[in-house]
Amino acid sequence: MKGGRSILTGIGIGAALAALIFAAFFFGIFIGRRENRFFPYLGGRHMYRDFIPKDFGHGAIGTIESLGENTIVVRDRTDALKTVLVDNQTQIRRGHTGINFSDLKKDEQVIVLGDPEEKEGAIKAKLIRVMGSFDKEATRSGTLRLPHGGFGFHKG
């Protein structure tokens, strides 16, 4: 009888500990949700509006303003114009596909990575990534139109 009682006591203590852990877990979820409702900025897990710094080092992020023979002019978020030099070593990609310089169009969103050209005050591009184009009439900030028909974020 004594052995059966110690087994039941052990099972009872184990069940009580499991219930306590279970209750603590759901209490934490409850507090987390309640805190997030009143103080959503305290979590710190959201993207900040200026996640990509305005001074982008040796590159540019922005919209193609004009296309030349071997150059493009990109207008960045500060409305500064940056000249980008393109040569046969420059990789130009749209999604996972390599494209030619002639496939670039005005008003497309691009990210340019490269080296500074001191003499010309320009960026010698190593990589140009085409992100899509914005429909300027859709919303205040524009609606992204992806070239491959993929996912996009639309204000609604």
N, CA, C and O atoms as a GROMACS GRO file, in nm:
protein
  624
    1MET      N    1   0.081  -0.119   0.000
    1MET     CA    2   0.000   0.000   0.000
    1MET      C    3   0.086   0.126   0.000
    1MET      O    4   0.050   0.226  -0.062
    2LYS      N    5   0.198   0.121   0.071
    2LYS     CA    6   0.284   0.237   0.080
    2LYS      C    7   0.345   0.271  -0.056
    2LYS      O    8   0.360   0.389  -0.087
    3GLY      N    9   0.382   0.169  -0.138
    3GLY     CA   10   0.440   0.191  -0.270
    3GLY      C   11   0.339   0.255  -0.365
    3GLY      O   12   0.375   0.341  -0.445
    4GLY      N   13   0.214   0.212  -0.356
    4GLY     CA   14   0.109   0.269  -0.442
    4GLY      C   15   0.081   0.414  -0.409
    4GLY      O   16   0.052   0.496  -0.496
    5ARG      N   17   0.091   0.445  -0.279
    5ARG     CA   18   0.066   0.582  -0.236
    5ARG      C   19   0.178   0.676  -0.283
    5ARG      O   20   0.149   0.789  -0.322
    6SER      N   21   0.303   0.631  -0.282
    6SER     CA   22   0.414   0.716  -0.327
    6SER      C   23   0.407   0.738  -0.478
    6SER      O   24   0.445   0.844  -0.527
    7ILE      N   25   0.359   0.638  -0.552
    7ILE     CA   26   0.342   0.655  -0.697
    7ILE      C   27   0.235   0.760  -0.724
    7ILE      O   28   0.252   0.847  -0.809
    8LEU      N   29   0.123   0.750  -0.651
    8LEU     CA   30   0.016   0.848  -0.669
    8LEU      C   31   0.061   0.989  -0.629
    8LEU      O   32   0.024   1.087  -0.693
    9THR      N   33   0.141   0.997  -0.523
    9THR     CA   34   0.194   1.127  -0.481
    9THR      C   35   0.285   1.184  -0.589
    9THR      O   36   0.278   1.303  -0.620
   10GLY      N   37   0.372   1.100  -0.646
   10GLY     CA   38   0.461   1.145  -0.754
   10GLY      C   39   0.384   1.191  -0.877
   10GLY      O   40   0.417   1.292  -0.939
   11ILE      N   41   0.280   1.116  -0.913
   11ILE     CA   42   0.198   1.154  -1.027
   11ILE      C   43   0.126   1.286  -0.999
   11ILE      O   44   0.116   1.371  -1.087
   12GLY      N   45   0.078   1.302  -0.878
   12GLY     CA   46   0.009   1.426  -0.840
   12GLY      C   47   0.103   1.546  -0.845
   12GLY      O   48   0.066   1.652  -0.896
   13ILE      N   49   0.225   1.529  -0.792
   13ILE     CA   50   0.322   1.639  -0.795
   13ILE      C   51   0.360   1.672  -0.940
   13ILE      O   52   0.370   1.789  -0.977
   14GLY      N   53   0.381   1.568  -1.022
   14GLY     CA   54   0.414   1.590  -1.164
   14GLY      C   55   0.302   1.662  -1.238
   14GLY      O   56   0.327   1.752  -1.318
   15ALA      N   57   0.177   1.622  -1.210
   15ALA     CA   58   0.063   1.687  -1.275
   15ALA      C   59   0.050   1.832  -1.230
   15ALA      O   60   0.018   1.920  -1.310
   16ALA      N   61   0.076   1.858  -1.101
   16ALA     CA   62   0.069   1.995  -1.050
   16ALA      C   63   0.177   2.081  -1.115
   16ALA      O   64   0.151   2.196  -1.151
   17LEU      N   65   0.299   2.028  -1.129
   17LEU     CA   66   0.407   2.103  -1.195
   17LEU      C   67   0.374   2.130  -1.342
   17LEU      O   68   0.396   2.240  -1.392
   18ALA      N   69   0.320   2.029  -1.411
   18ALA     CA   70   0.282   2.047  -1.552
   18ALA      C   71   0.174   2.153  -1.564
   18ALA      O   72   0.179   2.236  -1.655
   19ALA      N   73   0.075   2.151  -1.474
   19ALA     CA   74  -0.032   2.251  -1.477
   19ALA      C   75   0.024   2.390  -1.448
   19ALA      O   76  -0.020   2.488  -1.509
   20LEU      N   77   0.120   2.400  -1.356
   20LEU     CA   78   0.182   2.528  -1.323
   20LEU      C   79   0.260   2.583  -1.443
   20LEU      O   80   0.250   2.702  -1.473
   21ILE      N   81   0.337   2.498  -1.510
   21ILE     CA   82   0.412   2.541  -1.630
   21ILE      C   83   0.315   2.582  -1.740
   21ILE      O   84   0.336   2.684  -1.807
   22PHE      N   85   0.210   2.505  -1.760
   22PHE     CA   86   0.109   2.534  -1.860
   22PHE      C   87   0.044   2.670  -1.832
   22PHE      O   88   0.027   2.752  -1.923
   23ALA      N   89   0.007   2.694  -1.706
   23ALA     CA   90  -0.056   2.821  -1.667
   23ALA      C   91   0.040   2.938  -1.685
   23ALA      O   92   0.000   3.044  -1.732
   24ALA      N   93   0.167   2.920  -1.649
   24ALA     CA   94   0.266   3.027  -1.665
   24ALA      C   95   0.285   3.061  -1.812
   24ALA      O   96   0.299   3.178  -1.847
   25PHE      N   97   0.287   2.961  -1.899
   25PHE     CA   98   0.302   2.983  -2.042
   25PHE      C   99   0.187   3.068  -2.096
   25PHE      O  100   0.210   3.168  -2.165
   26PHE      N  101   0.063   3.029  -2.067
   26PHE     CA  102  -0.051   3.103  -2.118
   26PHE      C  103  -0.068   3.240  -2.052
   26PHE      O  104  -0.120   3.332  -2.114
   27PHE      N  105  -0.024   3.253  -1.927
   27PHE     CA  106  -0.024   3.384  -1.862
   27PHE      C  107   0.074   3.477  -1.934
   27PHE      O  108   0.044   3.595  -1.954
   28GLY      N  109   0.190   3.425  -1.973
   28GLY     CA  110   0.288   3.504  -2.049
   28GLY      C  111   0.233   3.548  -2.183
   28GLY      O  112   0.256   3.662  -2.225
   29ILE      N  113   0.162   3.460  -2.251
   29ILE     CA  114   0.100   3.496  -2.379
   29ILE      C  115  -0.004   3.605  -2.358
   29ILE      O  116  -0.011   3.701  -2.435
   30PHE      N  117  -0.085   3.592  -2.253
   30PHE     CA  118  -0.188   3.691  -2.223
   30PHE      C  119  -0.125   3.828  -2.197
   30PHE      O  120  -0.170   3.929  -2.252
   31ILE      N  121  -0.022   3.833  -2.114
   31ILE     CA  122   0.045   3.959  -2.081
   31ILE      C  123   0.110   4.018  -2.206
   31ILE      O  124   0.102   4.139  -2.229
   32GLY      N  125   0.175   3.934  -2.287
   32GLY     CA  126   0.240   3.982  -2.409
   32GLY      C  127   0.142   4.045  -2.505
   32GLY      O  128   0.170   4.150  -2.563
   33ARG      N  129   0.028   3.982  -2.524
   33ARG     CA  130  -0.073   4.038  -2.614
   33ARG      C  131  -0.132   4.167  -2.559
   33ARG      O  132  -0.156   4.262  -2.634
   34ARG      N  133  -0.155   4.169  -2.431
   34ARG     CA  134  -0.212   4.289  -2.369
   34ARG      C  135  -0.114   4.405  -2.379
   34ARG      O  136  -0.154   4.517  -2.410
   35GLU      N  137   0.014   4.379  -2.353
   35GLU     CA  138   0.115   4.484  -2.361
   35GLU      C  139   0.131   4.532  -2.504
   35GLU      O  140   0.147   4.652  -2.528
   36ASN      N  141   0.127   4.442  -2.600
   36ASN     CA  142   0.144   4.478  -2.740
   36ASN      C  143   0.027   4.564  -2.789
   36ASN      O  144   0.045   4.648  -2.877
   37ARG      N  145  -0.091   4.544  -2.733
   37ARG     CA  146  -0.207   4.622  -2.774
   37ARG      C  147  -0.192   4.767  -2.729
   37ARG      O  148  -0.231   4.858  -2.802
   38PHE      N  149  -0.136   4.790  -2.611
   38PHE     CA  150  -0.125   4.925  -2.559
   38PHE      C  151   0.008   4.991  -2.592
   38PHE      O  152   0.015   5.113  -2.606
   39PHE      N  153   0.115   4.912  -2.606
   39PHE     CA  154   0.248   4.965  -2.634
   39PHE      C  155   0.312   4.887  -2.748
   39PHE      O  156   0.410   4.815  -2.725
   40PRO      N  157   0.262   4.899  -2.871
   40PRO     CA  158   0.314   4.817  -2.980
   40PRO      C  159   0.458   4.850  -3.016
   40PRO      O  160   0.528   4.766  -3.073
   41TYR      N  161   0.504   4.969  -2.984
   41TYR     CA  162   0.640   5.008  -3.020
   41TYR      C  163   0.745   4.955  -2.923
   41TYR      O  164   0.864   4.964  -2.951
   42LEU      N  165   0.704   4.898  -2.811
   42LEU     CA  166   0.800   4.847  -2.714
   42LEU      C  167   0.861   4.715  -2.758
   42LEU      O  168   0.970   4.679  -2.712
   43GLY      N  169   0.794   4.642  -2.845
   43GLY     CA  170   0.846   4.514  -2.890
   43GLY      C  171   0.973   4.530  -2.972
   43GLY      O  172   1.063   4.446  -2.964
   44GLY      N  173   0.981   4.635  -3.052
   44GLY     CA  174   1.100   4.662  -3.130
   44GLY      C  175   1.123   4.563  -3.242
   44GLY      O  176   1.235   4.552  -3.292
   45ARG      N  177   1.020   4.491  -3.283
   45ARG     CA  178   1.038   4.390  -3.387
   45ARG      C  179   0.991   4.436  -3.524
   45ARG      O  180   1.003   4.361  -3.620
   46HIS      N  181   0.939   4.556  -3.535
   46HIS     CA  182   0.890   4.602  -3.664
   46HIS      C  183   1.002   4.674  -3.739
   46HIS      O  184   1.099   4.719  -3.678
   47MET      N  185   0.987   4.685  -3.871
   47MET     CA  186   1.085   4.756  -3.953
   47MET      C  187   1.066   4.905  -3.934
   47MET      O  188   0.954   4.955  -3.933
   48TYR      N  189   1.175   4.974  -3.919
   48TYR     CA  190   1.168   5.118  -3.910
   48TYR      C  191   1.159   5.177  -4.049
   48TYR      O  192   1.212   5.121  -4.145
   49ARG      N  193   1.094   5.289  -4.060
   49ARG     CA  194   1.075   5.353  -4.190
   49ARG      C  195   1.209   5.381  -4.259
   49ARG      O  196   1.219   5.366  -4.380
   50ASP      N  197   1.310   5.421  -4.185
   50ASP     CA  198   1.441   5.450  -4.242
   50ASP      C  199   1.536   5.334  -4.220
   50ASP      O  200   1.652   5.354  -4.182
   51PHE      N  201   1.488   5.212  -4.244
   51PHE     CA  202   1.573   5.094  -4.224
   51PHE      C  203   1.695   5.099  -4.314
   51PHE      O  204   1.806   5.070  -4.270
   52ILE      N  205   1.677   5.137  -4.440
   52ILE     CA  206   1.790   5.154  -4.530
   52ILE      C  207   1.835   5.298  -4.516
   52ILE      O  208   1.757   5.390  -4.540
   53PRO      N  209   1.960   5.320  -4.476
   53PRO     CA  210   2.005   5.457  -4.454
   53PRO      C  211   2.002   5.539  -4.582
   53PRO      O  212   2.016   5.485  -4.692
   54LYS      N  213   1.983   5.670  -4.568
   54LYS     CA  214   1.977   5.756  -4.685
   54LYS      C  215   2.113   5.765  -4.753
   54LYS      O  216   2.120   5.776  -4.875
   55ASP      N  217   2.221   5.761  -4.677
   55ASP     CA  218   2.355   5.761  -4.735
   55ASP      C  219   2.393   5.615  -4.756
   55ASP      O  220   2.430   5.545  -4.662
   56PHE      N  221   2.383   5.569  -4.879
   56PHE     CA  222   2.394   5.427  -4.909
   56PHE      C  223   2.534   5.386  -4.952
   56PHE      O  224   2.548   5.289  -5.027
   57GLY      N  225   2.638   5.454  -4.908
   57GLY     CA  226   2.775   5.415  -4.941
   57GLY      C  227   2.802   5.429  -5.089
   57GLY      O  228   2.772   5.532  -5.149
   58HIS      N  229   2.858   5.327  -5.148
   58HIS     CA  230   2.893   5.328  -5.290
   58HIS      C  231   2.782   5.264  -5.371
   58HIS      O  232   2.802   5.158  -5.431
   59GLY      N  233   2.670   5.327  -5.373
   59GLY     CA  234   2.557   5.274  -5.447
   59GLY      C  235   2.442   5.372  -5.443
   59GLY      O  236   2.456   5.485  -5.396
   60ALA      N  237   2.330   5.328  -5.492
   60ALA     CA  238   2.211   5.413  -5.493
   60ALA      C  239   2.087   5.326  -5.491
   60ALA      O  240   2.086   5.214  -5.543
   61ILE      N  241   1.983   5.379  -5.429
   61ILE     CA  242   1.852   5.316  -5.431
   61ILE      C  243   1.755   5.424  -5.477
   61ILE      O  244   1.749   5.532  -5.418
   62GLY      N  245   1.681   5.396  -5.582
   62GLY     CA  246   1.587   5.496  -5.628
   62GLY      C  247   1.525   5.461  -5.762
   62GLY      O  248   1.519   5.345  -5.802
   63THR      N  249   1.478   5.565  -5.830
   63THR     CA  250   1.406   5.552  -5.956
   63THR      C  251   1.494   5.597  -6.071
   63THR      O  252   1.565   5.697  -6.060
   64ILE      N  253   1.488   5.524  -6.182
   64ILE     CA  254   1.565   5.565  -6.300
   64ILE      C  255   1.500   5.690  -6.357
   64ILE      O  256   1.384   5.689  -6.397
   65GLU      N  257   1.578   5.799  -6.362
   65GLU     CA  258   1.531   5.926  -6.418
   65GLU      C  259   1.556   5.932  -6.567
   65GLU      O  260   1.470   5.976  -6.643
   66SER      N  261   1.675   5.888  -6.610
   66SER     CA  262   1.706   5.891  -6.753
   66SER      C  263   1.809   5.784  -6.784
   66SER      O  264   1.884   5.738  -6.697
   67LEU      N  265   1.811   5.745  -6.911
   67LEU     CA  266   1.904   5.644  -6.960
   67LEU      C  267   1.989   5.706  -7.070
   67LEU      O  268   1.937   5.770  -7.161
   68GLY      N  269   2.121   5.686  -7.061
   68GLY     CA  270   2.213   5.732  -7.165
   68GLY      C  271   2.270   5.612  -7.239
   68GLY      O  272   2.216   5.502  -7.232
   69GLU      N  273   2.380   5.636  -7.311
   69GLU     CA  274   2.442   5.527  -7.387
   69GLU      C  275   2.495   5.418  -7.294
   69GLU      O  276   2.463   5.301  -7.311
   70ASN      N  277   2.576   5.456  -7.197
   70ASN     CA  278   2.628   5.362  -7.097
   70ASN      C  279   2.609   5.416  -6.957
   70ASN      O  280   2.685   5.382  -6.866
   71THR      N  281   2.509   5.500  -6.938
   71THR     CA  282   2.485   5.559  -6.806
   71THR      C  283   2.335   5.558  -6.776
   71THR      O  284   2.251   5.558  -6.866
   72ILE      N  285   2.307   5.558  -6.648
   72ILE     CA  286   2.171   5.584  -6.603
   72ILE      C  287   2.180   5.688  -6.492
   72ILE      O  288   2.280   5.697  -6.422
   73VAL      N  289   2.076   5.766  -6.478
   73VAL     CA  290   2.067   5.864  -6.370
   73VAL      C  291   1.957   5.817  -6.277
   73VAL      O  292   1.843   5.795  -6.320
   74VAL      N  293   1.991   5.802  -6.149
   74VAL     CA  294   1.898   5.751  -6.048
   74VAL      C  295   1.864   5.863  -5.950
   74VAL      O  296   1.954   5.930  -5.898
   75ARG      N  297   1.734   5.883  -5.925
   75ARG     CA  298   1.689   5.980  -5.824
   75ARG      C  299   1.662   5.902  -5.696
   75ARG      O  300   1.576   5.814  -5.692
   76ASP      N  301   1.739   5.936  -5.589
   76ASP     CA  302   1.722   5.862  -5.464
   76ASP      C  303   1.613   5.925  -5.378
   76ASP      O  304   1.544   6.017  -5.422
   77ARG      N  305   1.597   5.874  -5.255
   77ARG     CA  306   1.488   5.919  -5.167
   77ARG      C  307   1.504   6.062  -5.120
   77ARG      O  308   1.408   6.124  -5.076
   78THR      N  309   1.626   6.116  -5.129
   78THR     CA  310   1.648   6.255  -5.090
   78THR      C  311   1.635   6.348  -5.209
   78THR      O  312   1.667   6.467  -5.199
   79ASP      N  313   1.589   6.296  -5.322
   79ASP     CA  314   1.575   6.368  -5.449
   79ASP      C  315   1.708   6.409  -5.510
   79ASP      O  316   1.712   6.494  -5.598
   80ALA      N  317   1.818   6.349  -5.465
   80ALA     CA  318   1.948   6.373  -5.527
   80ALA      C  319   1.961   6.284  -5.649
   80ALA      O  320   1.915   6.170  -5.650
   81LEU      N  321   2.025   6.337  -5.752
   81LEU     CA  322   2.047   6.260  -5.875
   81LEU      C  323   2.187   6.200  -5.870
   81LEU      O  324   2.284   6.270  -5.841
   82LYS      N  325   2.197   6.071  -5.900
   82LYS     CA  326   2.326   6.003  -5.900
   82LYS      C  327   2.347   5.941  -6.038
   82LYS      O  328   2.261   5.870  -6.089
   83THR      N  329   2.463   5.968  -6.096
   83THR     CA  330   2.498   5.912  -6.225
   83THR      C  331   2.563   5.776  -6.204
   83THR      O  332   2.652   5.762  -6.121
   84VAL      N  333   2.518   5.677  -6.279
   84VAL     CA  334   2.568   5.541  -6.268
   84VAL      C  335   2.628   5.501  -6.402
   84VAL      O  336   2.562   5.507  -6.505
   85LEU      N  337   2.756   5.461  -6.399
   85LEU     CA  338   2.826   5.416  -6.520
   85LEU      C  339   2.811   5.266  -6.533
   85LEU      O  340   2.830   5.192  -6.437
   86VAL      N  341   2.776   5.220  -6.652
   86VAL     CA  342   2.754   5.079  -6.679
   86VAL      C  343   2.853   5.033  -6.785
   86VAL      O  344   2.870   5.101  -6.887
   87ASP      N  345   2.918   4.918  -6.762
   87ASP     CA  346   3.005   4.860  -6.864
   87ASP      C  347   2.970   4.713  -6.883
   87ASP      O  348   2.870   4.666  -6.829
   88ASN      N  349   3.052   4.641  -6.961
   88ASN     CA  350   3.018   4.501  -6.988
   88ASN      C  351   3.042   4.410  -6.868
   88ASN      O  352   3.003   4.293  -6.872
   89GLN      N  353   3.105   4.459  -6.762
   89GLN     CA  354   3.125   4.381  -6.640
   89GLN      C  355   3.007   4.394  -6.543
   89GLN      O  356   2.997   4.317  -6.447
   90THR      N  357   2.920   4.491  -6.568
   90THR     CA  358   2.807   4.516  -6.478
   90THR      C  359   2.701   4.407  -6.493
   90THR      O  360   2.658   4.376  -6.604
   91GLN      N  361   2.661   4.350  -6.380
   91GLN     CA  362   2.551   4.253  -6.380
   91GLN      C  363   2.420   4.330  -6.361
   91GLN      O  364   2.408   4.412  -6.270
   92ILE      N  365   2.323   4.302  -6.447
   92ILE     CA  366   2.191   4.364  -6.434
   92ILE      C  367   2.091   4.251  -6.419
   92ILE      O  368   2.083   4.162  -6.504
   93ARG      N  369   2.015   4.254  -6.309
   93ARG     CA  370   1.924   4.144  -6.280
   93ARG      C  371   1.784   4.196  -6.251
   93ARG      O  372   1.767   4.299  -6.186
   94ARG      N  373   1.685   4.123  -6.300
   94ARG     CA  374   1.544   4.145  -6.268
   94ARG      C  375   1.496   4.014  -6.209
   94ARG      O  376   1.480   3.915  -6.280
   95GLY      N  377   1.472   4.013  -6.078
   95GLY     CA  378   1.441   3.887  -6.010
   95GLY      C  379   1.565   3.799  -6.012
   95GLY      O  380   1.673   3.842  -5.971
   96HIS      N  381   1.551   3.677  -6.060
   96HIS     CA  382   1.665   3.585  -6.070
   96HIS      C  383   1.724   3.582  -6.210
   96HIS      O  384   1.817   3.506  -6.236
   97THR      N  385   1.671   3.664  -6.300
   97THR     CA  386   1.709   3.660  -6.440
   97THR      C  387   1.803   3.775  -6.475
   97THR      O  388   1.778   3.889  -6.437
   98GLY      N  389   1.910   3.744  -6.546
   98GLY     CA  390   1.998   3.848  -6.596
   98GLY      C  391   1.934   3.915  -6.717
   98GLY      O  392   1.876   3.847  -6.802
   99ILE      N  393   1.944   4.048  -6.725
   99ILE     CA  394   1.887   4.122  -6.838
   99ILE      C  395   1.994   4.211  -6.897
   99ILE      O  396   2.102   4.226  -6.840
  100ASN      N  397   1.966   4.271  -7.011
  100ASN     CA  398   2.058   4.362  -7.079
  100ASN      C  399   2.030   4.506  -7.038
  100ASN      O  400   1.923   4.538  -6.986
  101PHE      N  401   2.128   4.592  -7.064
  101PHE     CA  402   2.113   4.734  -7.035
  101PHE      C  403   1.994   4.792  -7.111
  101PHE      O  404   1.925   4.880  -7.061
  102SER      N  405   1.972   4.744  -7.233
  102SER     CA  406   1.862   4.795  -7.316
  102SER      C  407   1.724   4.760  -7.260
  102SER      O  408   1.625   4.820  -7.301
  103ASP      N  409   1.717   4.665  -7.165
  103ASP     CA  410   1.589   4.627  -7.104
  103ASP      C  411   1.546   4.722  -6.992
  103ASP      O  412   1.432   4.716  -6.947
  104LEU      N  413   1.637   4.808  -6.946
  104LEU     CA  414   1.602   4.903  -6.840
  104LEU      C  415   1.509   5.009  -6.895
  104LEU      O  416   1.518   5.048  -7.012
  105LYS      N  417   1.416   5.056  -6.808
  105LYS     CA  418   1.318   5.157  -6.850
  105LYS      C  419   1.315   5.270  -6.747
  105LYS      O  420   1.346   5.251  -6.630
  106LYS      N  421   1.276   5.386  -6.794
  106LYS     CA  422   1.259   5.501  -6.706
  106LYS      C  423   1.151   5.469  -6.603
  106LYS      O  424   1.057   5.396  -6.632
  107ASP      N  425   1.165   5.521  -6.483
  107ASP     CA  426   1.072   5.507  -6.370
  107ASP      C  427   1.075   5.370  -6.304
  107ASP      O  428   0.988   5.341  -6.222
  108GLU      N  429   1.171   5.284  -6.337
  108GLU     CA  430   1.184   5.157  -6.266
  108GLU      C  431   1.264   5.180  -6.138
  108GLU      O  432   1.355   5.263  -6.134
  109GLN      N  433   1.228   5.107  -6.034
  109GLN     CA  434   1.300   5.113  -5.907
  109GLN      C  435   1.422   5.022  -5.916
  109GLN      O  436   1.410   4.906  -5.957
  110VAL      N  437   1.539   5.074  -5.878
  110VAL     CA  438   1.662   4.996  -5.887
  110VAL      C  439   1.745   5.012  -5.760
  110VAL      O  440   1.734   5.112  -5.688
  111ILE      N  441   1.827   4.912  -5.735
  111ILE     CA  442   1.931   4.918  -5.633
  111ILE      C  443   2.062   4.901  -5.707
  111ILE      O  444   2.080   4.804  -5.781
  112VAL      N  445   2.154   4.994  -5.688
  112VAL     CA  446   2.282   4.992  -5.758
  112VAL      C  447   2.393   4.975  -5.655
  112VAL      O  448   2.398   5.048  -5.555
  113LEU      N  449   2.482   4.880  -5.678
  113LEU     CA  450   2.600   4.861  -5.595
  113LEU      C  451   2.722   4.879  -5.685
  113LEU      O  452   2.723   4.829  -5.797
  114GLY      N  453   2.824   4.949  -5.637
  114GLY     CA  454   2.942   4.970  -5.719
  114GLY      C  455   3.051   5.044  -5.646
  114GLY      O  456   3.054   5.050  -5.523
  115ASP      N  457   3.143   5.100  -5.725
  115ASP     CA  458   3.257   5.174  -5.672
  115ASP      C  459   3.247   5.320  -5.715
  115ASP      O  460   3.193   5.350  -5.822
  116PRO      N  461   3.301   5.411  -5.632
  116PRO     CA  462   3.297   5.552  -5.672
  116PRO      C  463   3.397   5.580  -5.784
  116PRO      O  464   3.507   5.524  -5.785
  117GLU      N  465   3.359   5.664  -5.877
  117GLU     CA  466   3.448   5.712  -5.982
  117GLU      C  467   3.478   5.857  -5.949
  117GLU      O  468   3.396   5.946  -5.973
  118GLU      N  469   3.596   5.882  -5.893
  118GLU     CA  470   3.631   6.015  -5.845
  118GLU      C  471   3.633   6.118  -5.958
  118GLU      O  472   3.584   6.230  -5.942
  119LYS      N  473   3.690   6.080  -6.074
  119LYS     CA  474   3.704   6.176  -6.184
  119LYS      C  475   3.569   6.224  -6.235
  119LYS      O  476   3.552   6.342  -6.267
  120GLU      N  477   3.476   6.134  -6.244
  120GLU     CA  478   3.348   6.167  -6.306
  120GLU      C  479   3.240   6.199  -6.203
  120GLU      O  480   3.130   6.241  -6.240
  121GLY      N  481   3.268   6.178  -6.076
  121GLY     CA  482   3.167   6.203  -5.973
  121GLY      C  483   3.048   6.111  -5.987
  121GLY      O  484   2.934   6.152  -5.963
  122ALA      N  485   3.073   5.987  -6.025
  122ALA     CA  486   2.966   5.892  -6.052
  122ALA      C  487   2.994   5.762  -5.980
  122ALA      O  488   3.093   5.749  -5.908
  123ILE      N  489   2.906   5.666  -6.000
  123ILE     CA  490   2.921   5.532  -5.942
  123ILE      C  491   2.943   5.436  -6.058
  123ILE      O  492   2.862   5.430  -6.151
  124LYS      N  493   3.051   5.359  -6.052
  124LYS     CA  494   3.075   5.255  -6.152
  124LYS      C  495   3.005   5.129  -6.101
  124LYS      O  496   3.049   5.068  -6.004
  125ALA      N  497   2.896   5.092  -6.167
  125ALA     CA  498   2.809   4.985  -6.117
  125ALA      C  499   2.872   4.848  -6.135
  125ALA      O  500   2.926   4.815  -6.240
  126LYS      N  501   2.864   4.768  -6.029
  126LYS     CA  502   2.898   4.626  -6.036
  126LYS      C  503   2.770   4.543  -6.051
  126LYS      O  504   2.768   4.443  -6.123
  127LEU      N  505   2.664   4.587  -5.982
  127LEU     CA  506   2.537   4.516  -5.984
  127LEU      C  507   2.423   4.617  -5.986
  127LEU      O  508   2.421   4.712  -5.908
  128ILE      N  509   2.328   4.595  -6.075
  128ILE     CA  510   2.204   4.673  -6.076
  128ILE      C  511   2.090   4.573  -6.062
  128ILE      O  512   2.075   4.483  -6.144
  129ARG      N  513   2.012   4.591  -5.956
  129ARG     CA  514   1.898   4.502  -5.931
  129ARG      C  515   1.771   4.582  -5.958
  129ARG      O  516   1.746   4.684  -5.894
  130VAL      N  517   1.690   4.536  -6.053
  130VAL     CA  518   1.565   4.603  -6.089
  130VAL      C  519   1.455   4.548  -6.000
  130VAL      O  520   1.432   4.427  -5.996
  131MET      N  521   1.386   4.638  -5.928
  131MET     CA  522   1.284   4.596  -5.832
  131MET      C  523   1.142   4.607  -5.888
  131MET      O  524   1.052   4.544  -5.834
  132GLY      N  525   1.121   4.684  -5.991
  132GLY     CA  526   0.988   4.703  -6.046
  132GLY      C  527   0.965   4.851  -6.071
  132GLY      O  528   1.060   4.929  -6.069
  133SER      N  529   0.842   4.889  -6.096
  133SER     CA  530   0.810   5.030  -6.116
  133SER      C  531   0.690   5.065  -6.030
  133SER      O  532   0.610   4.978  -5.995
  134PHE      N  533   0.678   5.193  -5.996
  134PHE     CA  534   0.568   5.239  -5.912
  134PHE      C  535   0.462   5.307  -5.997
  134PHE      O  536   0.494   5.384  -6.088
  135ASP      N  537   0.338   5.278  -5.966
  135ASP     CA  538   0.225   5.347  -6.027
  135ASP      C  539   0.201   5.472  -5.944
  135ASP      O  540   0.142   5.464  -5.836
  136LYS      N  541   0.246   5.587  -5.992
  136LYS     CA  542   0.244   5.710  -5.913
  136LYS      C  543   0.104   5.761  -5.885
  136LYS      O  544   0.085   5.836  -5.789
  137GLU      N  545   0.006   5.724  -5.966
  137GLU     CA  546  -0.129   5.774  -5.947
  137GLU      C  547  -0.210   5.688  -5.850
  137GLU      O  548  -0.319   5.728  -5.808
  138ALA      N  549  -0.159   5.571  -5.814
  138ALA     CA  550  -0.238   5.479  -5.732
  138ALA      C  551  -0.255   5.529  -5.589
  138ALA      O  552  -0.367   5.535  -5.539
  139THR      N  553  -0.147   5.566  -5.524
  139THR     CA  554  -0.153   5.612  -5.385
  139THR      C  555  -0.050   5.721  -5.366
  139THR      O  556   0.026   5.754  -5.457
  140ARG      N  557  -0.049   5.776  -5.248
  140ARG     CA  558   0.048   5.880  -5.217
  140ARG      C  559   0.190   5.829  -5.230
  140ARG      O  560   0.276   5.897  -5.286
  141SER      N  561   0.215   5.709  -5.180
  141SER     CA  562   0.350   5.655  -5.184
  141SER      C  563   0.375   5.570  -5.307
  141SER      O  564   0.489   5.531  -5.332
  142GLY      N  565   0.272   5.539  -5.384
  142GLY     CA  566   0.290   5.458  -5.504
  142GLY      C  567   0.264   5.312  -5.474
  142GLY      O  568   0.280   5.266  -5.361
  143THR      N  569   0.223   5.240  -5.575
  143THR     CA  570   0.198   5.097  -5.565
  143THR      C  571   0.302   5.025  -5.647
  143THR      O  572   0.318   5.054  -5.766
  144LEU      N  573   0.371   4.933  -5.588
  144LEU     CA  574   0.479   4.863  -5.656
  144LEU      C  575   0.422   4.764  -5.756
  144LEU      O  576   0.337   4.682  -5.722
  145ARG      N  577   0.468   4.772  -5.880
  145ARG     CA  578   0.433   4.677  -5.984
  145ARG      C  579   0.556   4.593  -6.010
  145ARG      O  580   0.655   4.642  -6.066
  146LEU      N  581   0.552   4.467  -5.970
  146LEU     CA  582   0.666   4.380  -5.989
  146LEU      C  583   0.670   4.327  -6.132
  146LEU      O  584   0.565   4.294  -6.188
  147PRO      N  585   0.789   4.318  -6.191
  147PRO     CA  586   0.798   4.279  -6.331
  147PRO      C  587   0.760   4.135  -6.357
  147PRO      O  588   0.720   4.103  -6.469
  148HIS      N  589   0.771   4.048  -6.259
  148HIS     CA  590   0.745   3.906  -6.280
  148HIS      C  591   0.609   3.865  -6.226
  148HIS      O  592   0.580   3.745  -6.217
  149GLY      N  593   0.525   3.961  -6.188
  149GLY     CA  594   0.390   3.930  -6.141
  149GLY      C  595   0.387   3.865  -6.004
  149GLY      O  596   0.291   3.797  -5.970
  150GLY      N  597   0.491   3.885  -5.925
  150GLY     CA  598   0.500   3.823  -5.794
  150GLY      C  599   0.423   3.900  -5.689
  150GLY      O  600   0.330   3.973  -5.720
  151PHE      N  601   0.464   3.882  -5.565
  151PHE     CA  602   0.396   3.945  -5.454
  151PHE      C  603   0.432   4.092  -5.449
  151PHE      O  604   0.543   4.131  -5.485
  152GLY      N  605   0.340   4.173  -5.405
  152GLY     CA  606   0.364   4.315  -5.387
  152GLY      C  607   0.283   4.365  -5.270
  152GLY      O  608   0.185   4.302  -5.230
  153PHE      N  609   0.323   4.476  -5.214
  153PHE     CA  610   0.250   4.535  -5.104
  153PHE      C  611   0.168   4.649  -5.160
  153PHE      O  612   0.221   4.740  -5.225
  154HIS      N  613   0.039   4.646  -5.135
  154HIS     CA  614  -0.051   4.748  -5.186
  154HIS      C  615  -0.121   4.813  -5.070
  154HIS      O  616  -0.170   4.745  -4.980
  155LYS      N  617  -0.126   4.943  -5.071
  155LYS     CA  618  -0.200   5.016  -4.969
  155LYS      C  619  -0.348   5.005  -4.999
  155LYS      O  620  -0.388   5.019  -5.114
  156GLY      N  621  -0.428   4.980  -4.899
  156GLY     CA  622  -0.569   4.965  -4.930
  156GLY      C  623  -0.659   5.013  -4.826
  156GLY      O  624  -0.781   5.005  -4.842
   0.00000   0.00000   0.00000
